[in-house]
């Protein structure tokens, strides 16, 4: 019984950790944009996110071109400036505040 309990707890802990890291956060993406990219882009996150509709952002992200599109919109941003771990958060921010979302970020 002790081995079963330990195994169950280990699986629960692992699933909790995986689900936490797999979920992205638009608010975190907004904070990253403000801190790291607002000055380099020359405009705020609202203008960045409004460059595309939600469907367009989704298509860009699914194609794996989010970094490339970010560098197109903000020419002063280099690929090395964008950490891979930030992309899901920046994508969620862009998607949530796209030009057809009806949402307006506070940055």
Backbone torsions as a table, in degrees:
resi	resn	phi	psi	omega
1	UNK	NA	-35.8	-179.2
2	UNK	-64.9	-41.4	179.3
3	UNK	-64.3	-40.2	179.3
4	UNK	-64.4	-41.7	178.9
5	UNK	-64.3	-43.5	178.8
6	UNK	-63.9	-41.9	179.3
7	UNK	-64.4	-43.1	179.0
8	UNK	-62.8	-43.4	179.3
9	UNK	-66.1	-39.4	179.1
10	UNK	-63.8	-42.9	179.0
11	UNK	-65.2	-43.4	179.2
12	UNK	-62.2	-42.4	178.6
13	UNK	-64.3	-43.4	179.3
14	UNK	-63.6	-45.3	179.0
15	UNK	-63.9	-37.7	177.3
16	UNK	-63.7	-42.1	179.9
17	UNK	-67.9	-40.9	-179.5
18	UNK	-66.5	-43.7	-178.6
19	UNK	-67.7	-30.8	179.1
20	UNK	-70.1	-44.4	-178.2
21	UNK	-77.5	-23.7	-178.7
22	UNK	-78.7	-18.8	-177.9
23	UNK	-90.7	133.3	178.7
24	UNK	-97.3	165.1	-174.1
25	UNK	-135.8	118.8	-180.0
26	UNK	-62.7	-36.6	179.4
27	UNK	-64.3	-40.3	177.5
28	UNK	-65.8	-39.5	176.8
29	UNK	-61.1	-38.5	177.8
30	UNK	-64.1	-44.2	179.5
31	UNK	-63.5	-41.3	178.4
32	UNK	-62.7	-45.5	-179.4
33	UNK	-60.2	-47.4	-178.6
34	UNK	-60.1	-46.9	-174.2
35	UNK	-73.5	-40.6	-170.5
36	UNK	-104.5	-26.9	-168.9
37	UNK	-123.7	-15.2	-176.7
38	UNK	-58.6	-47.7	-179.2
39	UNK	-66.8	-41.5	-178.9
40	UNK	-69.4	-32.6	179.8
41	UNK	-80.2	-31.1	-179.4
42	UNK	85.3	9.0	176.4
43	UNK	-153.0	168.3	-175.2
44	UNK	-82.1	174.5	-177.6
45	UNK	-64.9	-30.1	178.8
46	UNK	-62.0	-43.7	178.9
47	UNK	-68.4	-37.1	178.4
48	UNK	-63.0	-51.9	-176.9
49	UNK	-64.4	-31.8	-177.4
50	UNK	-77.1	0.2	178.4
51	UNK	-67.7	-20.9	-178.2
52	UNK	-140.9	162.5	172.8
53	UNK	-82.5	170.5	178.7
54	UNK	-60.5	-41.9	179.8
55	UNK	-63.3	-39.4	179.0
56	UNK	-66.6	-44.1	177.9
57	UNK	-61.0	-42.0	-179.7
58	UNK	-62.3	-43.6	178.9
59	UNK	-63.0	-43.7	178.8
60	UNK	-61.1	-45.9	-178.0
61	UNK	-67.0	-44.0	-179.1
62	UNK	-64.2	-30.7	177.3
63	UNK	-78.1	-6.9	-179.5
64	UNK	77.5	23.8	-176.0
65	UNK	-109.4	20.5	-176.7
66	UNK	-63.0	-46.0	179.7
67	UNK	-60.6	-44.1	-179.2
68	UNK	-61.4	-42.8	179.1
69	UNK	-67.1	-37.0	178.2
70	UNK	-63.7	-39.9	178.6
71	UNK	-70.2	-28.7	176.4
72	UNK	-69.9	-44.4	-179.9
73	UNK	-69.4	-39.0	-178.5
74	UNK	-119.3	87.8	-175.0
75	UNK	-58.8	-24.4	180.0
76	UNK	-79.5	-8.9	178.5
77	UNK	-86.8	129.6	177.9
78	UNK	-102.4	157.4	-178.8
79	UNK	-58.6	-35.0	179.9
80	UNK	-68.7	-16.3	177.5
81	UNK	-76.4	-20.5	-173.5
82	UNK	-104.2	106.5	178.0
83	UNK	-71.7	141.9	179.2
84	UNK	-58.4	-33.9	-179.1
85	UNK	-69.7	-18.2	179.3
86	UNK	-84.6	-24.6	-172.3
87	UNK	-55.5	-46.9	179.4
88	UNK	-60.0	-37.5	-179.8
89	UNK	-71.6	-43.4	178.0
90	UNK	-65.0	-37.8	176.8
91	UNK	-63.7	-47.3	179.2
92	UNK	-59.2	-41.2	176.9
93	UNK	-61.0	-48.6	-178.7
94	UNK	-62.8	-42.1	-179.8
95	UNK	-66.0	-45.9	-177.4
96	UNK	-65.9	-26.8	-177.6
97	UNK	-116.9	26.4	177.9
98	UNK	-62.4	166.1	-174.4
99	UNK	-64.6	-17.5	178.9
100	UNK	-108.4	11.9	-175.9
101	UNK	-83.4	-27.9	-175.8
102	UNK	81.9	1.7	178.8
103	UNK	-99.5	148.5	177.9
104	UNK	-128.8	119.0	179.2
105	UNK	-73.6	163.9	-177.8
106	UNK	-95.2	24.4	179.6
107	UNK	-116.8	NA	NA
